[in-house]
Amino acid sequence: MGRKNLIGIFRIFLLTGLLVTITFRPSEKILANELKSSPDIYNSYNFLALSTSLNPKLIQCFLKRLPDFLPFAKNKVVTIIDYSLPSTYKRLWTINLETGKLLFNTFVAHGRNTGENVAEKFSNKPQSYQSSLGFFLTDHTYKGKNGNSLRLQGLEKNINDKALERDIVVHGAPYVSEGFIKTQGRLGRSLGCPAIPPEITDDFIKVVKEGSLLFIYHPSYESFNNFTATNKS
């Protein structure tokens, strides 16, 4: 093989390597690194679905703490909310970690005392009207003033374990819409519940009810180093 051909092949090799480096998203790098040191339980989950459009820091935090909460789950469907994003973004994802399929990606409101367009303050206290962070388990459904609603059980002591007491539920709300954003510059806000668009509420609840994990993230959650998983009632 001639020298020119060798040089050409070498250039193609370098270019290919460069393209791979460019297209390999930071979230995928973090995902790969986390999975290398993860327990065997990860082998049965399709975590590549997480790297599609999620915040790399969220992924890292989620995977780090997930083993403590997987025993509570009855299925491999997880819902993730990223409250580091403004309310004008579709910041809720529901993913089937068995198939890797993205089931929902939609808007979600935060509590009225958590912030305006950007979520800033979080609480586990009743009557705070603030959102809570961390891992939750979906519970039973009921018909309330907001229609079909889904109760959430907080799984982290002192972080979100008062969710049932506070009536923190998933429900539909008319203020969670692109129309509201256009007129107000943000979504409307709840009393602490992760409210979603009314038109998808029934379908969403049907998919995630009774035993799937829901994780609500904000960078401040990472400061909770001494979290303790509650005992599921």
C-alpha positions as CSV (number, residue, x, y, z in Angstrom):
1,M,0.0,0.0,0.0
2,G,1.4,3.4,-1.0
3,R,2.3,6.2,1.4
4,K,-0.5,8.5,0.1
5,N,-3.1,5.8,0.7
6,L,-1.8,5.3,4.3
7,I,-2.0,9.0,4.9
8,G,-5.5,9.1,3.5
9,I,-6.7,6.3,5.7
10,F,-5.0,7.9,8.7
11,R,-6.9,11.2,8.0
12,I,-10.2,9.3,7.7
13,F,-9.5,7.6,11.0
14,L,-8.8,10.9,12.8
15,L,-11.9,12.5,11.3
16,T,-14.0,9.6,12.3
17,G,-12.7,9.7,15.9
18,L,-13.3,13.5,16.0
19,L,-16.9,13.0,14.8
20,V,-17.6,10.3,17.4
21,T,-16.2,12.6,20.1
22,I,-18.4,15.5,18.9
23,T,-21.6,13.5,18.7
24,F,-21.1,11.6,22.0
25,R,-23.2,13.8,24.3
26,P,-22.0,14.6,27.9
27,S,-25.0,12.8,29.3
28,E,-24.0,9.6,27.4
29,K,-20.5,9.8,28.9
30,I,-21.9,10.2,32.4
31,L,-24.3,7.4,31.8
32,A,-21.5,5.1,30.6
33,N,-19.3,5.9,33.5
34,E,-22.0,5.4,36.1
35,L,-23.1,2.1,34.6
36,K,-19.5,0.7,34.7
37,S,-19.6,0.9,38.5
38,S,-23.2,0.2,39.0
39,P,-24.8,-3.0,40.6
40,D,-25.9,-5.9,38.5
41,I,-29.5,-4.7,38.7
42,Y,-28.8,-2.2,36.0
43,N,-28.3,-5.0,33.5
44,S,-32.1,-5.4,33.1
45,Y,-32.8,-1.8,32.4
46,N,-32.4,0.3,29.3
47,F,-30.8,3.4,30.7
48,L,-29.8,4.7,27.3
49,A,-33.3,6.2,27.1
50,L,-32.2,8.6,29.8
51,S,-29.5,10.2,27.8
52,T,-31.8,11.5,25.0
53,S,-32.4,15.0,26.4
54,L,-31.9,15.0,30.1
55,N,-29.6,17.1,32.2
56,P,-26.3,15.2,32.7
57,K,-26.2,16.2,36.4
58,L,-29.8,14.9,36.8
59,I,-28.9,11.6,35.3
60,Q,-25.9,11.2,37.5
61,C,-27.9,12.0,40.6
62,F,-30.8,9.7,39.6
63,L,-28.5,6.7,38.9
64,K,-26.6,7.3,42.1
65,R,-29.7,7.0,44.3
66,L,-31.9,4.8,42.3
67,P,-30.8,1.5,43.9
68,D,-32.3,2.6,47.2
69,F,-35.7,3.1,45.7
70,L,-36.0,0.4,43.0
71,P,-37.3,-2.2,45.6
72,F,-40.4,0.0,46.0
73,A,-41.3,-0.1,42.3
74,K,-43.7,-2.6,40.8
75,N,-42.7,-1.8,37.2
76,K,-39.9,-0.3,35.1
77,V,-41.7,2.9,34.2
78,V,-40.1,6.0,35.7
79,T,-41.2,9.6,35.5
80,I,-38.6,12.3,35.9
81,I,-39.2,16.0,36.4
82,D,-36.4,18.6,36.0
83,Y,-37.2,21.7,38.1
84,S,-33.9,23.2,37.1
85,L,-35.6,24.2,33.9
86,P,-38.1,27.1,33.6
87,S,-41.8,26.2,33.5
88,T,-41.9,27.2,29.8
89,Y,-40.0,24.0,29.0
90,K,-41.4,20.5,28.7
91,R,-39.6,19.3,31.8
92,L,-41.4,16.0,32.5
93,W,-40.3,12.7,30.9
94,T,-41.9,9.3,31.4
95,I,-39.7,6.5,30.2
96,N,-40.2,2.7,30.1
97,L,-36.7,1.5,31.2
98,E,-37.5,-2.0,29.9
99,T,-38.1,-1.0,26.3
100,G,-36.3,2.4,26.3
101,K,-39.5,4.0,24.9
102,L,-40.3,7.6,25.8
103,L,-43.9,7.6,26.8
104,F,-44.5,11.3,27.7
105,N,-42.6,14.6,27.5
106,T,-44.7,17.4,28.6
107,F,-45.2,20.6,30.7
108,V,-45.5,20.4,34.5
109,A,-46.2,23.1,37.0
110,H,-44.5,23.8,40.3
111,G,-45.9,25.2,43.6
112,R,-46.8,28.9,43.9
113,N,-44.3,29.5,46.6
114,T,-41.6,27.6,44.8
115,G,-41.0,30.4,42.3
116,E,-42.4,32.3,39.4
117,N,-41.1,30.9,36.0
118,V,-38.1,29.3,37.7
119,A,-38.3,27.0,40.7
120,E,-36.2,28.1,43.6
121,K,-37.6,27.0,46.9
122,F,-38.8,23.6,48.0
123,S,-40.4,22.2,51.2
124,N,-41.8,19.2,52.8
125,K,-44.0,21.2,55.2
126,P,-47.8,21.3,55.1
127,Q,-49.4,24.5,53.9
128,S,-46.1,25.7,52.4
129,Y,-47.5,25.6,48.9
130,Q,-44.0,24.6,47.7
131,S,-43.0,21.6,45.6
132,S,-40.9,18.8,47.1
133,L,-38.0,17.0,45.6
134,G,-36.7,13.5,45.5
135,F,-38.1,10.0,44.8
136,F,-41.9,9.3,45.0
137,L,-44.0,6.2,44.4
138,T,-47.3,6.6,42.6
139,D,-50.2,5.5,44.6
140,H,-54.0,5.1,44.0
141,T,-56.2,7.4,41.9
142,Y,-59.3,9.3,42.9
143,K,-61.7,11.8,41.5
144,G,-61.3,15.3,43.1
145,K,-61.9,18.9,42.4
146,N,-59.3,18.7,39.7
147,G,-60.8,15.6,38.1
148,N,-58.8,12.4,37.8
149,S,-55.9,12.6,40.2
150,L,-53.0,10.4,41.3
151,R,-51.7,10.3,44.9
152,L,-47.9,10.3,45.4
153,Q,-46.1,8.7,48.3
154,G,-42.9,10.4,49.3
155,L,-40.1,7.9,49.8
156,E,-37.5,10.2,51.4
157,K,-37.7,11.0,55.1
158,N,-37.7,14.8,55.8
159,I,-37.5,15.5,52.1
160,N,-40.9,14.5,50.8
161,D,-42.4,12.0,53.2
162,K,-45.3,14.3,54.0
163,A,-46.6,14.1,50.4
164,L,-49.7,12.1,51.4
165,E,-50.5,14.4,54.3
166,R,-50.0,17.4,52.1
167,D,-52.2,16.0,49.3
168,I,-49.4,16.2,46.8
169,V,-50.9,14.6,43.7
170,V,-50.6,14.5,40.0
171,H,-53.6,16.2,38.4
172,G,-54.6,18.1,35.3
173,A,-54.8,21.9,35.3
174,P,-55.9,24.4,32.6
175,Y,-53.0,26.7,33.6
176,V,-50.5,24.1,32.3
177,S,-50.7,24.9,28.6
178,E,-48.9,26.7,25.8
179,G,-51.7,29.2,25.7
180,F,-51.1,30.2,29.4
181,I,-47.4,30.6,28.6
182,K,-48.2,32.9,25.7
183,T,-50.3,35.2,27.8
184,Q,-48.4,35.1,31.2
185,G,-44.8,34.2,30.2
186,R,-44.9,31.1,32.4
187,L,-47.1,28.3,33.5
188,G,-49.6,28.8,36.2
189,R,-48.6,27.4,39.6
190,S,-50.1,24.8,41.9
191,L,-50.3,24.4,45.7
192,G,-47.3,22.1,45.5
193,C,-48.6,19.5,43.1
194,P,-46.9,18.5,39.8
195,A,-49.9,19.5,37.7
196,I,-49.9,18.5,34.0
197,P,-51.9,19.4,30.9
198,P,-55.6,18.2,31.3
199,E,-55.7,16.6,27.9
200,I,-53.1,14.0,28.8
201,T,-53.9,13.5,32.4
202,D,-56.1,10.4,32.0
203,D,-53.6,8.6,29.7
204,F,-50.6,9.6,32.0
205,I,-52.3,8.3,35.1
206,K,-53.3,5.1,33.5
207,V,-49.7,4.4,32.6
208,V,-47.9,5.4,35.8
209,K,-50.4,4.6,38.6
210,E,-50.0,2.2,41.5
211,G,-46.3,1.5,41.8
212,S,-44.0,3.4,39.4
213,L,-41.2,5.7,40.5
214,L,-41.3,9.5,40.1
215,F,-38.1,11.5,40.6
216,I,-38.2,15.3,41.0
217,Y,-34.8,17.0,40.5
218,H,-33.3,20.4,41.2
219,P,-29.6,21.1,41.9
220,S,-30.4,21.8,45.6
221,Y,-31.5,18.2,46.0
222,E,-27.9,17.1,45.8
223,S,-27.2,18.9,49.1
224,F,-29.4,16.3,50.9
225,N,-26.6,13.9,51.7
226,N,-28.2,12.2,54.7
227,F,-31.4,11.1,53.1
228,T,-33.1,8.0,54.4
229,A,-35.6,5.9,52.4
230,T,-38.9,5.5,54.3
231,N,-40.6,2.2,54.8
232,K,-43.4,1.8,52.3
233,S,-46.7,1.6,54.0
